[in-house]
Amino acid sequence: MSGNRRRYLRTILLGLAAMAVLLWAAIEQFDIPREEMLELFIATLLATGLVIALAAAVAGLWIGLRWLIRRARDD
């Protein structure tokens, strides 16, 4: 495995470990119920999915408009 790939993998794993510690701290240290954390997690996933879908739609429109403009110029 190359050095760049190893550093990338290490960064991903450390990020996941940090998120796990933050979740543990929120649940155990601050007495946030697990059900509420699950609701927040699901809301975060939905919001992230919405942002990704909107970005894909804008990129699709952008590509489509460029294609139409090029086609109109060629005719």
All heavy atoms as a GROMACS GRO file, in nm:
protein
  592
    1MET      N    1   0.086  -0.118   0.000
    1MET     CA    2   0.000   0.000   0.000
    1MET      C    3   0.090   0.124   0.000
    1MET      O    4   0.185   0.133   0.076
    1MET     CB    5  -0.089  -0.003   0.125
    1MET     CG    6  -0.192   0.104   0.127
    1MET     SD    7  -0.298   0.110   0.274
    1MET     CE    8  -0.369  -0.050   0.279
    2SER      N    9   0.058   0.220  -0.086
    2SER     CA   10   0.141   0.340  -0.097
    2SER      C   11   0.121   0.430   0.025
    2SER      O   12   0.023   0.419   0.100
    2SER     CB   13   0.106   0.416  -0.224
    2SER     OG   14  -0.021   0.476  -0.212
    3GLY      N   15   0.217   0.521   0.042
    3GLY     CA   16   0.211   0.612   0.157
    3GLY      C   17   0.090   0.703   0.154
    3GLY      O   18   0.028   0.728   0.258
    4ASN      N   19   0.056   0.754   0.035
    4ASN     CA   20  -0.061   0.842   0.026
    4ASN      C   21  -0.189   0.768   0.062
    4ASN      O   22  -0.274   0.821   0.132
    4ASN     CB   23  -0.073   0.899  -0.116
    4ASN     CG   24   0.030   1.005  -0.144
    4ASN    OD1   25   0.085   1.064  -0.051
    4ASN    ND2   26   0.058   1.029  -0.270
    5ARG      N   27  -0.202   0.647   0.012
    5ARG     CA   28  -0.322   0.567   0.042
    5ARG      C   29  -0.329   0.535   0.191
    5ARG      O   30  -0.436   0.540   0.251
    5ARG     CB   31  -0.320   0.439  -0.041
    5ARG     CG   32  -0.445   0.357  -0.026
    5ARG     CD   33  -0.458   0.257  -0.139
    5ARG     NE   34  -0.560   0.160  -0.117
    5ARG     CZ   35  -0.689   0.179  -0.140
    5ARG    NH1   36  -0.728   0.294  -0.186
    5ARG    NH2   37  -0.776   0.085  -0.118
    6ARG      N   38  -0.215   0.504   0.250
    6ARG     CA   39  -0.212   0.473   0.394
    6ARG      C   40  -0.252   0.595   0.476
    6ARG      O   41  -0.328   0.584   0.573
    6ARG     CB   42  -0.071   0.426   0.432
    6ARG     CG   43  -0.064   0.360   0.566
    6ARG     CD   44   0.072   0.302   0.598
    6ARG     NE   45   0.123   0.219   0.489
    6ARG     CZ   46   0.241   0.238   0.429
    6ARG    NH1   47   0.320   0.335   0.468
    6ARG    NH2   48   0.281   0.158   0.334
    7ARG      N   49  -0.202   0.714   0.438
    7ARG     CA   50  -0.239   0.836   0.511
    7ARG      C   51  -0.388   0.866   0.496
    7ARG      O   52  -0.454   0.908   0.591
    7ARG     CB   53  -0.156   0.954   0.460
    7ARG     CG   54  -0.018   0.960   0.522
    7ARG     CD   55   0.050   1.091   0.491
    7ARG     NE   56   0.076   1.110   0.349
    7ARG     CZ   57   0.186   1.068   0.288
    7ARG    NH1   58   0.280   1.005   0.356
    7ARG    NH2   59   0.202   1.090   0.160
    8TYR      N   60  -0.440   0.846   0.376
    8TYR     CA   61  -0.583   0.868   0.352
    8TYR      C   62  -0.666   0.774   0.438
    8TYR      O   63  -0.762   0.817   0.503
    8TYR     CB   64  -0.613   0.846   0.203
    8TYR     CG   65  -0.759   0.859   0.168
    8TYR    CD1   66  -0.820   0.983   0.162
    8TYR    CD2   67  -0.836   0.747   0.142
    8TYR    CE1   68  -0.954   0.996   0.129
    8TYR    CE2   69  -0.969   0.758   0.109
    8TYR     CZ   70  -1.027   0.882   0.103
    8TYR     OH   71  -1.159   0.894   0.072
    9LEU      N   72  -0.631   0.648   0.441
    9LEU     CA   73  -0.703   0.549   0.521
    9LEU      C   74  -0.693   0.583   0.670
    9LEU      O   75  -0.792   0.575   0.743
    9LEU     CB   76  -0.647   0.409   0.494
    9LEU     CG   77  -0.717   0.294   0.562
    9LEU    CD1   78  -0.863   0.287   0.520
    9LEU    CD2   79  -0.647   0.163   0.529
   10ARG      N   80  -0.574   0.624   0.714
   10ARG     CA   81  -0.556   0.662   0.855
   10ARG      C   82  -0.644   0.781   0.890
   10ARG      O   83  -0.707   0.785   0.996
   10ARG     CB   84  -0.409   0.694   0.880
   10ARG     CG   85  -0.380   0.728   1.026
   10ARG     CD   86  -0.237   0.764   1.047
   10ARG     NE   87  -0.205   0.883   0.971
   10ARG     CZ   88  -0.085   0.912   0.924
   10ARG    NH1   89   0.016   0.830   0.943
   10ARG    NH2   90  -0.064   1.022   0.856
   11THR      N   91  -0.653   0.879   0.800
   11THR     CA   92  -0.737   0.997   0.825
   11THR      C   93  -0.884   0.957   0.837
   11THR      O   94  -0.954   1.005   0.927
   11THR     CB   95  -0.719   1.099   0.711
   11THR    OG1   96  -0.581   1.137   0.705
   11THR    CG2   97  -0.804   1.222   0.734
   12ILE      N   98  -0.930   0.870   0.749
   12ILE     CA   99  -1.069   0.824   0.755
   12ILE      C  100  -1.096   0.752   0.887
   12ILE      O  101  -1.197   0.778   0.954
   12ILE     CB  102  -1.102   0.732   0.636
   12ILE    CG1  103  -1.091   0.807   0.504
   12ILE    CG2  104  -1.239   0.667   0.650
   12ILE    CD1  105  -1.191   0.918   0.487
   13LEU      N  106  -1.007   0.662   0.925
   13LEU     CA  107  -1.026   0.586   1.050
   13LEU      C  108  -1.022   0.677   1.172
   13LEU      O  109  -1.102   0.660   1.264
   13LEU     CB  110  -0.922   0.475   1.060
   13LEU     CG  111  -0.937   0.362   0.958
   13LEU    CD1  112  -0.821   0.263   0.971
   13LEU    CD2  113  -1.070   0.292   0.974
   14LEU      N  114  -0.931   0.773   1.173
   14LEU     CA  115  -0.925   0.865   1.288
   14LEU      C  116  -1.050   0.953   1.294
   14LEU      O  117  -1.100   0.983   1.403
   14LEU     CB  118  -0.799   0.952   1.279
   14LEU     CG  119  -0.669   0.881   1.313
   14LEU    CD1  120  -0.550   0.973   1.285
   14LEU    CD2  121  -0.668   0.833   1.456
   15GLY      N  122  -1.101   0.993   1.179
   15GLY     CA  123  -1.225   1.072   1.176
   15GLY      C  124  -1.343   0.993   1.230
   15GLY      O  125  -1.424   1.044   1.307
   16LEU      N  126  -1.352   0.866   1.189
   16LEU     CA  127  -1.461   0.780   1.240
   16LEU      C  128  -1.447   0.757   1.390
   16LEU      O  129  -1.547   0.758   1.463
   16LEU     CB  130  -1.461   0.646   1.166
   16LEU     CG  131  -1.509   0.651   1.022
   16LEU    CD1  132  -1.487   0.516   0.954
   16LEU    CD2  133  -1.654   0.692   1.015
   17ALA      N  134  -1.325   0.738   1.438
   17ALA     CA  135  -1.303   0.720   1.582
   17ALA      C  136  -1.341   0.846   1.658
   17ALA      O  137  -1.402   0.839   1.766
   17ALA     CB  138  -1.157   0.683   1.609
   18ALA      N  139  -1.307   0.963   1.605
   18ALA     CA  140  -1.342   1.088   1.671
   18ALA      C  141  -1.494   1.106   1.677
   18ALA      O  142  -1.548   1.150   1.780
   18ALA     CB  143  -1.279   1.206   1.597
   19MET      N  144  -1.564   1.069   1.570
   19MET     CA  145  -1.710   1.079   1.572
   19MET      C  146  -1.770   0.983   1.674
   19MET      O  147  -1.865   1.017   1.743
   19MET     CB  148  -1.766   1.049   1.432
   19MET     CG  149  -1.743   1.161   1.333
   19MET     SD  150  -1.811   1.319   1.384
   19MET     CE  151  -1.983   1.280   1.392
   20ALA      N  152  -1.713   0.864   1.683
   20ALA     CA  153  -1.762   0.767   1.782
   20ALA      C  154  -1.744   0.820   1.924
   20ALA      O  155  -1.833   0.806   2.008
   20ALA     CB  156  -1.691   0.633   1.764
   21VAL      N  157  -1.631   0.883   1.951
   21VAL     CA  158  -1.606   0.940   2.084
   21VAL      C  159  -1.704   1.053   2.112
   21VAL      O  160  -1.756   1.066   2.224
   21VAL     CB  161  -1.460   0.987   2.097
   21VAL    CG1  162  -1.439   1.070   2.222
   21VAL    CG2  163  -1.367   0.867   2.098
   22LEU      N  164  -1.732   1.135   2.013
   22LEU     CA  165  -1.828   1.244   2.033
   22LEU      C  166  -1.967   1.190   2.063
   22LEU      O  167  -2.038   1.243   2.150
   22LEU     CB  168  -1.832   1.334   1.909
   22LEU     CG  169  -1.711   1.427   1.892
   22LEU    CD1  170  -1.719   1.497   1.757
   22LEU    CD2  171  -1.705   1.528   2.003
   23LEU      N  172  -2.007   1.086   1.992
   23LEU     CA  173  -2.137   1.026   2.021
   23LEU      C  174  -2.140   0.965   2.160
   23LEU      O  175  -2.238   0.982   2.234
   23LEU     CB  176  -2.169   0.918   1.916
   23LEU     CG  177  -2.210   0.970   1.780
   23LEU    CD1  178  -2.224   0.854   1.682
   23LEU    CD2  179  -2.338   1.048   1.789
   24TRP      N  180  -2.034   0.895   2.197
   24TRP     CA  181  -2.028   0.836   2.331
   24TRP      C  182  -2.036   0.945   2.437
   24TRP      O  183  -2.109   0.932   2.536
   24TRP     CB  184  -1.899   0.756   2.346
   24TRP     CG  185  -1.876   0.713   2.487
   24TRP    CD1  186  -1.934   0.609   2.552
   24TRP    CD2  187  -1.792   0.779   2.583
   24TRP    NE1  188  -1.890   0.604   2.681
   24TRP    CE2  189  -1.803   0.707   2.703
   24TRP    CE3  190  -1.709   0.890   2.579
   24TRP    CZ2  191  -1.733   0.743   2.818
   24TRP    CZ3  192  -1.640   0.926   2.692
   24TRP    CH2  193  -1.652   0.853   2.810
   25ALA      N  194  -1.962   1.053   2.417
   25ALA     CA  195  -1.963   1.162   2.515
   25ALA      C  196  -2.101   1.225   2.525
   25ALA      O  197  -2.147   1.256   2.636
   25ALA     CB  198  -1.860   1.268   2.477
   26ALA      N  199  -2.168   1.243   2.413
   26ALA     CA  200  -2.301   1.303   2.416
   26ALA      C  201  -2.400   1.213   2.490
   26ALA      O  202  -2.482   1.262   2.568
   26ALA     CB  203  -2.350   1.328   2.273
   27ILE      N  204  -2.389   1.084   2.468
   27ILE     CA  205  -2.484   0.990   2.530
   27ILE      C  206  -2.452   0.970   2.678
   27ILE      O  207  -2.539   0.980   2.764
   27ILE     CB  208  -2.484   0.856   2.453
   27ILE    CG1  209  -2.546   0.876   2.315
   27ILE    CG2  210  -2.561   0.750   2.530
   27ILE    CD1  211  -2.531   0.757   2.224
   28GLU      N  212  -2.327   0.941   2.709
   28GLU     CA  213  -2.289   0.906   2.846
   28GLU      C  214  -2.265   1.026   2.936
   28GLU      O  215  -2.313   1.029   3.049
   28GLU     CB  216  -2.163   0.818   2.843
   28GLU     CG  217  -2.184   0.683   2.779
   28GLU     CD  218  -2.282   0.595   2.855
   28GLU    OE1  219  -2.284   0.600   2.980
   28GLU    OE2  220  -2.358   0.523   2.787
   29GLN      N  221  -2.191   1.122   2.890
   29GLN     CA  222  -2.150   1.233   2.976
   29GLN      C  223  -2.259   1.338   2.993
   29GLN      O  224  -2.270   1.399   3.099
   29GLN     CB  225  -2.024   1.299   2.921
   29GLN     CG  226  -1.906   1.204   2.908
   29GLN     CD  227  -1.861   1.149   3.043
   29GLN    OE1  228  -1.858   1.222   3.143
   29GLN    NE2  229  -1.828   1.021   3.046
   30PHE      N  230  -2.339   1.359   2.888
   30PHE     CA  231  -2.439   1.465   2.894
   30PHE      C  232  -2.581   1.411   2.904
   30PHE      O  233  -2.677   1.487   2.894
   30PHE     CB  234  -2.426   1.556   2.772
   30PHE     CG  235  -2.292   1.622   2.762
   30PHE    CD1  236  -2.204   1.587   2.661
   30PHE    CD2  237  -2.252   1.716   2.856
   30PHE    CE1  238  -2.079   1.646   2.652
   30PHE    CE2  239  -2.128   1.775   2.848
   30PHE     CZ  240  -2.041   1.740   2.746
   31ASP      N  241  -2.594   1.282   2.923
   31ASP     CA  242  -2.724   1.216   2.944
   31ASP      C  243  -2.826   1.246   2.832
   31ASP      O  244  -2.944   1.270   2.859
   31ASP     CB  245  -2.784   1.254   3.080
   31ASP     CG  246  -2.700   1.200   3.194
   31ASP    OD1  247  -2.643   1.090   3.178
   31ASP    OD2  248  -2.692   1.267   3.299
   32ILE      N  249  -2.779   1.245   2.710
   32ILE     CA  250  -2.871   1.259   2.596
   32ILE      C  251  -2.923   1.120   2.564
   32ILE      O  252  -2.845   1.026   2.547
   32ILE     CB  253  -2.800   1.321   2.474
   32ILE    CG1  254  -2.755   1.463   2.509
   32ILE    CG2  255  -2.891   1.320   2.352
   32ILE    CD1  256  -2.676   1.530   2.400
   33PRO      N  257  -3.055   1.102   2.558
   33PRO     CA  258  -3.110   0.969   2.530
   33PRO      C  259  -3.066   0.915   2.394
   33PRO      O  260  -3.051   0.990   2.297
   33PRO     CB  261  -3.261   0.991   2.534
   33PRO     CG  262  -3.281   1.122   2.599
   33PRO     CD  263  -3.157   1.202   2.578
   34ARG      N  264  -3.047   0.785   2.388
   34ARG     CA  265  -3.006   0.721   2.262
   34ARG      C  266  -3.110   0.743   2.152
   34ARG      O  267  -3.075   0.757   2.036
   34ARG     CB  268  -2.983   0.573   2.284
   34ARG     CG  269  -2.860   0.544   2.365
   34ARG     CD  270  -2.844   0.396   2.390
   34ARG     NE  271  -2.745   0.376   2.493
   34ARG     CZ  272  -2.629   0.315   2.471
   34ARG    NH1  273  -2.603   0.264   2.354
   34ARG    NH2  274  -2.542   0.302   2.569
   35GLU      N  275  -3.237   0.743   2.189
   35GLU     CA  276  -3.342   0.763   2.090
   35GLU      C  277  -3.330   0.901   2.024
   35GLU      O  278  -3.350   0.915   1.904
   35GLU     CB  279  -3.480   0.748   2.154
   35GLU     CG  280  -3.513   0.608   2.202
   35GLU     CD  281  -3.448   0.578   2.337
   35GLU    OE1  282  -3.414   0.673   2.412
   35GLU    OE2  283  -3.430   0.458   2.366
   36GLU      N  284  -3.299   1.002   2.104
   36GLU     CA  285  -3.282   1.137   2.050
   36GLU      C  286  -3.160   1.143   1.959
   36GLU      O  287  -3.163   1.207   1.853
   36GLU     CB  288  -3.268   1.238   2.163
   36GLU     CG  289  -3.268   1.381   2.114
   36GLU     CD  290  -3.272   1.480   2.228
   36GLU    OE1  291  -3.312   1.443   2.340
   36GLU    OE2  292  -3.235   1.596   2.202
   37MET      N  293  -3.052   1.076   1.996
   37MET     CA  294  -2.933   1.071   1.911
   37MET      C  295  -2.964   1.000   1.779
   37MET      O  296  -2.916   1.040   1.674
   37MET     CB  297  -2.816   1.003   1.982
   37MET     CG  298  -2.755   1.084   2.094
   37MET     SD  299  -2.693   1.244   2.042
   37MET     CE  300  -2.561   1.198   1.936
   38LEU      N  301  -3.046   0.895   1.785
   38LEU     CA  302  -3.085   0.824   1.664
   38LEU      C  303  -3.169   0.915   1.574
   38LEU      O  304  -3.148   0.918   1.452
   38LEU     CB  305  -3.162   0.697   1.698
   38LEU     CG  306  -3.206   0.611   1.580
   38LEU    CD1  307  -3.085   0.562   1.502
   38LEU    CD2  308  -3.289   0.494   1.629
   39GLU      N  309  -3.260   0.991   1.632
   39GLU     CA  310  -3.340   1.085   1.554
   39GLU      C  311  -3.251   1.191   1.489
   39GLU      O  312  -3.270   1.226   1.372
   39GLU     CB  313  -3.443   1.153   1.643
   39GLU     CG  314  -3.557   1.063   1.686
   39GLU     CD  315  -3.650   1.132   1.784
   39GLU    OE1  316  -3.640   1.256   1.800
   39GLU    OE2  317  -3.733   1.062   1.844
   40LEU      N  318  -3.155   1.242   1.564
   40LEU     CA  319  -3.063   1.341   1.508
   40LEU      C  320  -2.979   1.281   1.395
   40LEU      O  321  -2.954   1.346   1.293
   40LEU     CB  322  -2.972   1.397   1.618
   40LEU     CG  323  -3.038   1.487   1.720
   40LEU    CD1  324  -2.943   1.517   1.835
   40LEU    CD2  325  -3.087   1.615   1.656
   41PHE      N  326  -2.936   1.156   1.412
   41PHE     CA  327  -2.857   1.088   1.310
   41PHE      C  328  -2.938   1.070   1.182
   41PHE      O  329  -2.890   1.097   1.072
   41PHE     CB  330  -2.808   0.954   1.363
   41PHE     CG  331  -2.728   0.876   1.264
   41PHE    CD1  332  -2.602   0.919   1.225
   41PHE    CD2  333  -2.778   0.759   1.209
   41PHE    CE1  334  -2.527   0.848   1.133
   41PHE    CE2  335  -2.704   0.688   1.117
   41PHE     CZ  336  -2.578   0.732   1.079
   42ILE      N  337  -3.063   1.028   1.196
   42ILE     CA  338  -3.150   1.009   1.079
   42ILE      C  339  -3.176   1.143   1.010
   42ILE      O  340  -3.172   1.153   0.887
   42ILE     CB  341  -3.280   0.939   1.119
   42ILE    CG1  342  -3.249   0.794   1.159
   42ILE    CG2  343  -3.383   0.943   1.007
   42ILE    CD1  344  -3.365   0.721   1.221
   43ALA      N  345  -3.199   1.248   1.088
   43ALA     CA  346  -3.220   1.380   1.030
   43ALA      C  347  -3.096   1.427   0.955
   43ALA      O  348  -3.105   1.487   0.847
   43ALA     CB  349  -3.258   1.480   1.138
   44THR      N  350  -2.979   1.398   1.010
   44THR     CA  351  -2.854   1.434   0.944
   44THR      C  352  -2.838   1.359   0.813
   44THR      O  353  -2.798   1.417   0.711
   44THR     CB  354  -2.734   1.405   1.036
   44THR    OG1  355  -2.750   1.480   1.156
   44THR    CG2  356  -2.603   1.441   0.971
   45LEU      N  357  -2.870   1.230   0.813
   45LEU     CA  358  -2.861   1.152   0.690
   45LEU      C  359  -2.957   1.205   0.584
   45LEU      O  360  -2.921   1.216   0.466
   45LEU     CB  361  -2.891   1.005   0.718
   45LEU     CG  362  -2.784   0.925   0.790
   45LEU    CD1  363  -2.831   0.782   0.813
   45LEU    CD2  364  -2.654   0.925   0.713
   46LEU      N  365  -3.078   1.239   0.624
   46LEU     CA  366  -3.176   1.292   0.530
   46LEU      C  367  -3.132   1.428   0.474
   46LEU      O  368  -3.144   1.452   0.353
   46LEU     CB  369  -3.313   1.304   0.596
   46LEU     CG  370  -3.383   1.172   0.628
   46LEU    CD1  371  -3.511   1.198   0.707
   46LEU    CD2  372  -3.413   1.096   0.500
   47ALA      N  373  -3.081   1.514   0.559
   47ALA     CA  374  -3.034   1.645   0.513
   47ALA      C  375  -2.916   1.630   0.419
   47ALA      O  376  -2.909   1.697   0.315
   47ALA     CB  377  -2.996   1.733   0.632
   48THR      N  378  -2.824   1.540   0.450
   48THR     CA  379  -2.709   1.516   0.363
   48THR      C  380  -2.755   1.461   0.229
   48THR      O  381  -2.706   1.503   0.123
   48THR     CB  382  -2.610   1.420   0.430
   48THR    OG1  383  -2.570   1.474   0.557
   48THR    CG2  384  -2.488   1.396   0.344
   49GLY      N  385  -2.848   1.367   0.231
   49GLY     CA  386  -2.902   1.312   0.108
   49GLY      C  387  -2.971   1.418   0.024
   49GLY      O  388  -2.958   1.419  -0.100
   50LEU      N  389  -3.042   1.508   0.088
   50LEU     CA  390  -3.109   1.617   0.016
   50LEU      C  391  -3.008   1.709  -0.050
   50LEU      O  392  -3.024   1.747  -0.166
   50LEU     CB  393  -3.199   1.696   0.112
   50LEU     CG  394  -3.276   1.812   0.052
   50LEU    CD1  395  -3.375   1.763  -0.054
   50LEU    CD2  396  -3.347   1.890   0.159
   51VAL      N  397  -2.902   1.743   0.021
   51VAL     CA  398  -2.798   1.829  -0.036
   51VAL      C  399  -2.731   1.761  -0.154
   51VAL      O  400  -2.707   1.824  -0.258
   51VAL     CB  401  -2.694   1.868   0.072
   51VAL    CG1  402  -2.571   1.931   0.012
   51VAL    CG2  403  -2.757   1.961   0.174
   52ILE      N  404  -2.703   1.631  -0.142
   52ILE     CA  405  -2.641   1.557  -0.252
   52ILE      C  406  -2.735   1.551  -0.371
   52ILE      O  407  -2.693   1.571  -0.486
   52ILE     CB  408  -2.600   1.415  -0.205
   52ILE    CG1  409  -2.483   1.425  -0.108
   52ILE    CG2  410  -2.565   1.326  -0.324
   52ILE    CD1  411  -2.451   1.294  -0.038
   53ALA      N  412  -2.864   1.528  -0.348
   53ALA     CA  413  -2.961   1.522  -0.457
   53ALA      C  414  -2.974   1.658  -0.526
   53ALA      O  415  -2.980   1.665  -0.650
   53ALA     CB  416  -3.097   1.476  -0.404
   54LEU      N  417  -2.977   1.766  -0.449
   54LEU     CA  418  -2.985   1.899  -0.509
   54LEU      C  419  -2.859   1.931  -0.590
   54LEU      O  420  -2.868   1.988  -0.699
   54LEU     CB  421  -3.006   2.005  -0.401
   54LEU     CG  422  -3.145   2.010  -0.340
   54LEU    CD1  423  -3.149   2.108  -0.223
   54LEU    CD2  424  -3.248   2.048  -0.444
   55ALA      N  425  -2.744   1.892  -0.538
   55ALA     CA  426  -2.619   1.916  -0.612
   55ALA      C  427  -2.618   1.836  -0.742
   55ALA      O  428  -2.574   1.886  -0.846
   55ALA     CB  429  -2.499   1.878  -0.525
   56ALA      N  430  -2.667   1.714  -0.739
   56ALA     CA  431  -2.674   1.632  -0.860
   56ALA      C  432  -2.770   1.693  -0.961
   56ALA      O  433  -2.743   1.696  -1.082
   56ALA     CB  434  -2.716   1.490  -0.826
   57ALA      N  435  -2.883   1.746  -0.914
   57ALA     CA  436  -2.980   1.809  -1.003
   57ALA      C  437  -2.921   1.934  -1.067
   57ALA      O  438  -2.937   1.956  -1.188
   57ALA     CB  439  -3.108   1.843  -0.926
   58VAL      N  440  -2.854   2.016  -0.990
   58VAL     CA  441  -2.792   2.137  -1.045
   58VAL      C  442  -2.683   2.099  -1.146
   58VAL      O  443  -2.673   2.160  -1.253
   58VAL     CB  444  -2.735   2.225  -0.932
   58VAL    CG1  445  -2.646   2.335  -0.985
   58VAL    CG2  446  -2.849   2.284  -0.850
   59ALA      N  447  -2.601   2.000  -1.112
   59ALA     CA  448  -2.498   1.955  -1.206
   59ALA      C  449  -2.560   1.901  -1.334
   59ALA      O  450  -2.511   1.929  -1.445
   59ALA     CB  451  -2.409   1.849  -1.141
   60GLY      N  452  -2.668   1.826  -1.323
   60GLY     CA  453  -2.737   1.775  -1.442
   60GLY      C  454  -2.793   1.887  -1.528
   60GLY      O  455  -2.783   1.884  -1.650
   61LEU      N  456  -2.854   1.986  -1.463
   61LEU     CA  457  -2.905   2.102  -1.538
   61LEU      C  458  -2.792   2.178  -1.607
   61LEU      O  459  -2.805   2.220  -1.721
   61LEU     CB  460  -2.982   2.195  -1.444
   61LEU     CG  461  -3.119   2.148  -1.400
   61LEU    CD1  462  -3.175   2.241  -1.293
   61LEU    CD2  463  -3.214   2.139  -1.518
   62TRP      N  464  -2.682   2.195  -1.535
   62TRP     CA  465  -2.566   2.266  -1.591
   62TRP      C  466  -2.514   2.194  -1.715
   62TRP      O  467  -2.490   2.256  -1.818
   62TRP     CB  468  -2.458   2.275  -1.484
   62TRP     CG  469  -2.338   2.353  -1.525
   62TRP    CD1  470  -2.227   2.306  -1.586
   62TRP    CD2  471  -2.320   2.494  -1.509
   62TRP    NE1  472  -2.139   2.408  -1.609
   62TRP    CE2  473  -2.194   2.524  -1.562
   62TRP    CE3  474  -2.397   2.594  -1.454
   62TRP    CZ2  475  -2.144   2.653  -1.562
   62TRP    CZ3  476  -2.346   2.722  -1.454
   62TRP    CH2  477  -2.221   2.751  -1.508
   63ILE      N  478  -2.497   2.062  -1.705
   63ILE     CA  479  -2.448   1.983  -1.818
   63ILE      C  480  -2.548   1.988  -1.933
   63ILE      O  481  -2.511   2.003  -2.050
   63ILE     CB  482  -2.419   1.839  -1.774
   63ILE    CG1  483  -2.298   1.837  -1.680
   63ILE    CG2  484  -2.395   1.747  -1.893
   63ILE    CD1  485  -2.276   1.705  -1.609
   64GLY      N  486  -2.677   1.977  -1.902
   64GLY     CA  487  -2.780   1.983  -2.005
   64GLY      C  488  -2.783   2.116  -2.076
   64GLY      O  489  -2.794   2.123  -2.199
   65LEU      N  490  -2.772   2.224  -2.002
   65LEU     CA  491  -2.771   2.357  -2.063
   65LEU      C  492  -2.647   2.377  -2.150
   65LEU      O  493  -2.657   2.435  -2.260
   65LEU     CB  494  -2.779   2.465  -1.956
   65LEU     CG  495  -2.915   2.482  -1.889
   65LEU    CD1  496  -2.905   2.581  -1.773
   65LEU    CD2  497  -3.019   2.528  -1.989
   66ARG      N  498  -2.533   2.332  -2.104
   66ARG     CA  499  -2.411   2.342  -2.186
   66ARG      C  500  -2.428   2.264  -2.315
   66ARG      O  501  -2.387   2.311  -2.422
   66ARG     CB  502  -2.291   2.291  -2.108
   66ARG     CG  503  -2.243   2.388  -2.002
   66ARG     CD  504  -2.124   2.338  -1.926
   66ARG     NE  505  -2.015   2.303  -2.017
   66ARG     CZ  506  -1.910   2.233  -1.981
   66ARG    NH1  507  -1.900   2.188  -1.857
   66ARG    NH2  508  -1.815   2.204  -2.067
   67TRP      N  509  -2.488   2.147  -2.306
   67TRP     CA  510  -2.509   2.064  -2.424
   67TRP      C  511  -2.603   2.134  -2.522
   67TRP      O  512  -2.578   2.137  -2.642
   67TRP     CB  513  -2.565   1.928  -2.383
   67TRP     CG  514  -2.586   1.835  -2.498
   67TRP    CD1  515  -2.492   1.762  -2.564
   67TRP    CD2  516  -2.712   1.806  -2.559
   67TRP    NE1  517  -2.551   1.689  -2.663
   67TRP    CE2  518  -2.686   1.713  -2.663
   67TRP    CE3  519  -2.842   1.847  -2.537
   67TRP    CZ2  520  -2.787   1.664  -2.744
   67TRP    CZ3  521  -2.943   1.797  -2.617
   67TRP    CH2  522  -2.915   1.707  -2.720
   68LEU      N  523  -2.711   2.193  -2.470
   68LEU     CA  524  -2.806   2.264  -2.556
   68LEU      C  525  -2.743   2.386  -2.622
   68LEU      O  526  -2.767   2.415  -2.740
   68LEU     CB  527  -2.929   2.306  -2.476
   68LEU     CG  528  -3.028   2.196  -2.440
   68LEU    CD1  529  -3.135   2.251  -2.347
   68LEU    CD2  530  -3.090   2.136  -2.565
   69ILE      N  531  -2.663   2.460  -2.546
   69ILE     CA  532  -2.598   2.580  -2.602
   69ILE      C  533  -2.500   2.540  -2.711
   69ILE      O  534  -2.495   2.604  -2.817
   69ILE     CB  535  -2.530   2.661  -2.489
   69ILE    CG1  536  -2.637   2.724  -2.399
   69ILE    CG2  537  -2.437   2.766  -2.546
   69ILE    CD1  538  -2.583   2.786  -2.274
   70ARG      N  539  -2.420   2.438  -2.688
   70ARG     CA  540  -2.326   2.392  -2.790
   70ARG      C  541  -2.399   2.344  -2.914
   70ARG      O  542  -2.357   2.370  -3.026
   70ARG     CB  543  -2.240   2.278  -2.736
   70ARG     CG  544  -2.129   2.325  -2.648
   70ARG     CD  545  -2.037   2.210  -2.616
   70ARG     NE  546  -1.940   2.251  -2.516
   70ARG     CZ  547  -1.889   2.173  -2.426
   70ARG    NH1  548  -1.922   2.045  -2.423
   70ARG    NH2  549  -1.802   2.218  -2.339
   71ARG      N  550  -2.508   2.273  -2.894
   71ARG     CA  551  -2.586   2.222  -3.006
   71ARG      C  552  -2.646   2.336  -3.086
   71ARG      O  553  -2.648   2.335  -3.208
   71ARG     CB  554  -2.694   2.128  -2.953
   71ARG     CG  555  -2.767   2.056  -3.060
   71ARG     CD  556  -2.858   1.954  -3.000
   71ARG     NE  557  -2.946   1.906  -3.106
   71ARG     CZ  558  -3.058   1.845  -3.085
   71ARG    NH1  559  -3.098   1.820  -2.962
   71ARG    NH2  560  -3.132   1.804  -3.185
   72ALA      N  561  -2.697   2.440  -3.017
   72ALA     CA  562  -2.755   2.555  -3.085
   72ALA      C  563  -2.648   2.631  -3.163
   72ALA      O  564  -2.675   2.683  -3.272
   72ALA     CB  565  -2.823   2.645  -2.985
   73ARG      N  566  -2.525   2.640  -3.111
   73ARG     CA  567  -2.416   2.709  -3.178
   73ARG      C  568  -2.373   2.633  -3.306
   73ARG      O  569  -2.336   2.696  -3.404
   73ARG     CB  570  -2.297   2.720  -3.084
   73ARG     CG  571  -2.265   2.863  -3.050
   73ARG     CD  572  -2.135   2.873  -2.979
   73ARG     NE  573  -2.162   2.868  -2.836
   73ARG     CZ  574  -2.075   2.832  -2.744
   73ARG    NH1  575  -1.955   2.795  -2.777
   73ARG    NH2  576  -2.108   2.834  -2.617
   74ASP      N  577  -2.376   2.501  -3.298
   74ASP     CA  578  -2.332   2.420  -3.412
   74ASP      C  579  -2.432   2.423  -3.527
   74ASP      O  580  -2.395   2.402  -3.641
   74ASP     CB  581  -2.308   2.275  -3.369
   74ASP     CG  582  -2.186   2.262  -3.279
   74ASP    OD1  583  -2.102   2.355  -3.279
   74ASP    OD2  584  -2.175   2.160  -3.208
   75ASP      N  585  -2.558   2.447  -3.499
   75ASP     CA  586  -2.662   2.449  -3.605
   75ASP      C  587  -2.667   2.576  -3.680
   75ASP      O  588  -2.609   2.664  -3.695
   75ASP     CB  589  -2.800   2.423  -3.546
   75ASP     CG  590  -2.815   2.279  -3.502
   75ASP    OD1  591  -2.740   2.194  -3.551
   75ASP    OD2  592  -2.904   2.254  -3.418
   0.00000   0.00000   0.00000
